Amino acid sequence: MYHMFYFFGRKPSLSAAGFHYHYLALHTQSGMRQAELGTKGGETRPRHMRRYIQNHRIHSLGGNSPFDAVSEVWSDELANDMVGQLSIQEHPNSPFKRDEFNFIDLSRIGYMLALDKPVLEAGELRSGMIQGIFQLQRRMGVRIEDFRSYWTEVHAPIVKALPGLRHYHQSVVLDEAYHWGDPRWDGVDEIWFDDYDAARRAINSIEFQRSVLADFNNFSEAPMYFFAEARLVMWPGKKKEQALAEIAERVKQPWLE
């Protein structure tokens, strides 16, 4: 499946808690109205989307990214306007897109289209897990073929040694992105942990501090990264009612800073 990333920052006028609440409780509702169920090939499914994850940044886990969140959307097909689906300029009348003015700093956004390469697959991903998201740009002078080869063959085994790691996949930017010059990023590393404490132990580990972070210098510019609480809003086997109940329960709890 094609994997779309939409990175964005918090509107300065909102508190962190207000931003997270709006993103999960209010913005999701406008999106669900837009992604009504339809029928294609005899299968009932949401239009365009097959999966949808919200990632809410937890600043106390560190990172240097200018972004406060990232939405991830998966689709079976690469629609001509897939990026446009997430662009307010392309869809100014969409209630989903108009709502962005209420909580997103539109001067801090970024897009990426990719294909996923599993490295370590968890038995099951769930809302509330902590995800580390690393936006990678290959080092000056490194060919894209060499970047990808090192990333897969050398860097991946180093990451897999992290204590408590449950899931790891690499998201590789589509080849088509290079037809018009170098894209902003060449890929994203995604590492998943069971909870906040497990992520904290991994971040403080020798493996992360002395191996994972140091190895980026061998093939990538210093990555922008952050850790976030993942909310699986649209996921295989999850009904809309279940997703709404999960959201309602989550917003009653405080957000981790």
N, C-alpha and C positions, 0 to 999 in steps of 0.2 A: 504493500500500500504506500501511497504517497503521504509524506509527513510534512505538515505545514507548521512552522513556528511563528508566533507573533509576540515579540518582546515589547514591553512598554513600561513607562514609569508612572508613579503616582502623581495626581494633580496636587500641586503645592498647597492648595487651600484645604485639602482633606487631611485628617489624621490618618495614621497607619491603620487603625482599627476601622475607621470609616471607609477607607479605600477597600480593605478586604471584604467588609460587609457588602458594599455596593457591588463589587466584582462577583461575589458568589451568590448573594441573595437576590439582587435586583437585575444585574446584567444577564445572568443565566435565564431569568424569566423571559426577557425580551428575545433572547436567542432561541429559546424553546418555542416561542410563538412563530418565529421565522422558519425553524427547521421542522415543519409539520411532517408527519408521516405520509409517505407516498408509496406507490407501487412501481417496481421496475423489474421486469423479467419474472413476474410472479412472486417476487419477494417484497415484503413490506419493510421499509427502512427509512431513516431520515434522509432528506435530500442532501446530497454531497457528503455529509459527515458519516463516518463509520465509528469514530471514536473522538472524544473531546475531553481533554484534561486541562484543569486550571492549576497553575503553580503559584502559590502565595509565598513570597520571600520571607525568610526568617533571618533578620540581620545579625542576630547574636551568633549565628553559625559562621559568620565571616563572608568574605568574597569581595571582589572589586568591581562588580558589574554596575553600570549606571541604571540598570533596570530593576523594577520592583516585582515583576510578574512576567509570566509567559503563558500564553494559551497554546495548546497543541491540538491540532486537528488532523485526523487521518481520513483519506479518501481513496476509493478504489480506482478512480479515474483522475487524470490530470486535466481538469477543465481549463479552457483557455483563460478564464477569468478567475482562477483559483485565488491568486493573490488579491484580485479585486474584490472577492467576496469579503475580505477583511479590511477593505479600504473605504473610509468615509468619503473620499473623493469620488470613488466609483459608485457608491450606493448611498447618496446623501439622504434619500427618503426612507431608508431602512430603519425601523425602530431600534434594531440591534446596533447599527452603526451610529445613529444619532445619540444613543446613550453614552457613547465613549466620551463625549464632551463633559459629562458629569463627573467622571472620576479618573480619566487618563490625561497625562501630560503629553499632548500630541507632538511636542517637540522632541520627545524621547521615545521613539518607536523603531522597530526593526523587524524585517521579515526574512524567512529562510525556507526554501523548499528542499526536501531531502528524501532519501530512501534509507531505511533502517537496516543495520547489520547487527544481529544479535551476537553477543559475546558470552554472556552468562544470563540464562533465562530463569526467572523465578517461577515457582509453581503457580502463584497467583499474585497479581498486583491489586492493591486496595487503596481507598481513600485514607489519608492520614499518614501514609508512608512519607519519608523525607527523600527528596530527590536533589542530587547535585547536578547542576547544569553548567557545562563548560563550553563557551563559544570559541572555536578554534580558527585561527588564521595562520596559514603556513608561513614559515620564515622566508624572508626575502631571499630570492635566488633558488629556493627549493621547488623542484617541479612538482606538479600536483600528483603525478604517479608515485614519486618518491615519498611525498607527504603521506599519501594513503597507505603505501606499503609499510612505512615505519609505524604509523598509527595502529595498523592491524597486527603486524607481526612482532613488534617490539614493545610498544606502549601498552597494548591491551593486556598482555600477561602481567605487567607491573600493576596495573589497576586491579586486576582480578585478585591480587594478594591482599587487598585491603580487608581488615577485620570487619566482620559483620555485613559485608556486601551481599545483597540479595538479588540484585538484577543489574545488568550492565548492557547497554547497546550503544553503538556508534551510529549517528545519523549523518550520512554523507550527502553533501550538496549535489543536486542533479547536474549531470554533465552539461545540460542545456544552458545552465547559468553562465558558463564560460564563453558562450558564443558572442557575448557583448562586452567582454573584458572580465577582469577578476571581480567576483562577488565580494561582499563585505566579510563573509565568513566561508570557510571551506568545510565546516562540519561542526557537530555538537557531540560531546561526550555526555551520556546520562548515566548516573550511578544512583542506585536506590538502596535505602536502608529501612529497617522496620519502624523506627521511631526516632525521636529527637536524641535520646541518649545514645542510641547505636550510631547515629551520624556524628555526634560529638566525639565519641571514642575513636571513630575512624579518622576524623579531622585531626585529632591530637596525636594520632599514631605516628611512629617513625616511618612506617610505609608511606603515609600520605605526605608528611613534611619533607622527608629526605629522598623519596623515590618518585612518587607520582608528580608532585609539583616541579621537582628538579628536571624530570625527563621531558617536560614540555619544551624546554630550551633546545632540545636536540632536533625538533622538527616544526615547532610552532612558535609564533610570537607569544608573549605572555598572555594567556587566555583571560577573557572576562568570564567571571563565574559567580554563582551564588547558590545557596541551598534554600529549598522551599518545601512547604507542605503541599503535597499533591492531592487534588480533589478530582476523582474520576467521575465526571458529570455524565458522560455518555460512554458506556463501555459494554462489550459483548455480554449478554445475559442480564444486564441491569435494565429493569423497566423504568419508565418515566416516573411512576408513582414512587418507586424505591429511591430514585435519584432525588426527588423533591423532598421526601421524608429525611433523607440523609443530610441535605442542605439545611433544612429547618432545624435539625438537631445540632448541626455544627455551629450555626451562627448564634446559638445560645451560649457558647463557650468563648472564653477570651482567646485572642490571637497571640501567638508567640511573637515576641519582638525580636 
